[in-house]
């Protein structure tokens, strides 16, 4: 059994911090506290080896910072969203002709752009009649979101 002297209190602190950082990491979907969990583990080991309290804090800070510095580029690479251009992107900003009246409330509308027929919806909810010219603003799923030209 241990007493809650400086060494015993630090043992409890490092165990508590390690648990808190691991739980926080498990709860979040991004790497946010794993570096501090590693620092806590290193400081806990230092405590078990009877290191001085100041040295435990230095080890905690150093291991946390080194782990952060070493893994940060890898983490950034994993979390960067890469936008993959598709053939559909060529329709963005293009002019088209309404082939079937666009009515968002009824879920109807067809537009012909560059010879291709697409389901379409109005970006502002406006009714756009057959034969009118429209411009493609964006693509949502398989629908063109258009506005009057």
C-alpha positions in Angstrom: 0.0 0.0 0.0 1.2 3.5 -0.6 0.7 6.7 1.2 -0.5 9.9 -0.4 2.9 11.5 0.0 4.5 13.3 -2.9 5.3 10.0 -4.7 1.9 8.4 -3.9 0.0 11.5 -4.9 1.9 11.7 -8.2 1.2 8.0 -8.9 -2.5 8.7 -8.5 -2.3 11.8 -10.6 -0.5 10.1 -13.5 -2.9 7.2 -13.4 -5.9 9.6 -13.4 -4.5 11.7 -16.2 -3.7 8.6 -18.3 -7.3 7.4 -17.8 -8.8 10.9 -18.6 -6.7 11.3 -21.7 -7.5 7.8 -23.0 -11.3 8.2 -22.3 -11.2 11.7 -24.0 -9.4 10.1 -27.0 -12.0 7.3 -27.2 -14.9 9.8 -27.0 -13.6 12.1 -29.7 -13.4 11.2 -33.4 -10.1 12.9 -34.0 -6.7 12.5 -32.4 -6.8 15.1 -29.7 -5.3 13.8 -26.5 -3.3 10.7 -27.5 0.0 12.6 -27.1 -0.8 13.6 -23.5 -1.8 10.0 -22.7 1.7 8.9 -23.9 3.3 11.6 -21.8 1.2 10.5 -18.8 2.3 6.9 -19.3 6.0 7.9 -19.5 5.6 10.0 -16.3 3.8 7.1 -14.6 6.8 4.9 -15.5 9.2 7.5 -14.2 7.2 7.7 -10.9 7.4 3.9 -10.5 11.1 4.2 -11.0 11.2 6.7 -8.1 12.0 9.8 -10.2 11.8 13.2 -8.7 8.5 15.0 -9.1 10.1 17.8 -11.3 11.6 15.1 -13.5 8.2 13.4 -13.9 6.8 16.7 -15.2 9.7 17.2 -17.5 9.2 13.7 -18.9 5.5 14.3 -19.3 6.0 17.5 -21.2 8.9 16.2 -23.3 7.2 12.9 -24.4 4.0 14.7 -25.1 5.7 17.3 -27.3 7.9 14.8 -29.1 4.9 12.5 -29.8 3.0 15.6 -31.1 5.9 16.7 -33.3 6.5 13.2 -34.7 2.9 12.3 -35.4 1.5 15.7 -36.4 2.4 15.5 -40.1 0.9 12.0 -40.3 -2.3 13.1 -38.6 -2.6 16.2 -40.8 -2.2 13.9 -43.9 -5.0 11.6 -42.7 -7.4 14.4 -41.8 -7.0 16.5 -45.0 -10.1 16.0 -47.2 -9.1 15.4 -50.8 -11.7 16.6 -53.3 -11.8 14.1 -56.1 -12.8 15.8 -59.3 -15.4 13.9 -61.4 -16.6 14.2 -64.9 -19.8 15.8 -63.5 -17.7 18.8 -62.5 -17.5 20.0 -66.1 -21.2 20.9 -65.8 -20.7 23.5 -63.0 -21.3 27.0 -64.2 -22.7 25.8 -67.5 -25.8 27.0 -69.2 -28.7 24.6 -69.8 -32.3 24.5 -71.1 -35.2 23.3 -68.9 -36.8 20.3 -70.6 -39.4 19.7 -67.9 -40.7 22.5 -65.6 -38.6 22.7 -62.4 -40.9 22.6 -59.3 -39.1 21.8 -56.1 -42.4 21.3 -54.1 -43.5 18.6 -56.5 -40.0 17.2 -57.0 -40.0 17.6 -60.7 -37.6 19.1 -63.2 -35.3 18.1 -66.0 -32.5 20.1 -67.6 -30.4 19.5 -70.7 -26.8 20.6 -70.3 -24.1 19.9 -72.9 -26.4 17.3 -74.4 -26.9 15.4 -71.1 -30.3 15.2 -69.4 -30.3 15.8 -65.6 -32.8 15.9 -62.9 -32.8 19.4 -61.6 -34.0 21.6 -58.7 -34.0 25.3 -58.3 -31.5 26.7 -55.8 -33.9 29.3 -54.5 -37.1 27.3 -54.8 -38.4 29.3 -57.8 -40.6 27.7 -60.4 -38.7 27.6 -63.7 -40.7 26.9 -66.8 -39.9 24.6 -69.7 -37.7 26.2 -72.3 -36.1 28.7 -70.0 -32.3 29.0 -69.7 -30.6 28.1 -66.4 -27.1 28.0 -65.0 -25.7 25.1 -63.0 -24.7 26.2 -59.5 -23.8 22.9 -57.9 -24.5 19.2 -58.0 -26.2 17.4 -55.1 -26.1 13.7 -55.5 -27.6 13.1 -59.0 -29.4 16.4 -59.2 -28.3 19.7 -60.7 -29.0 22.7 -58.6 -29.8 25.5 -61.0 -30.9 29.2 -61.1 -32.5 31.2 -63.9 -29.9 32.4 -66.4 
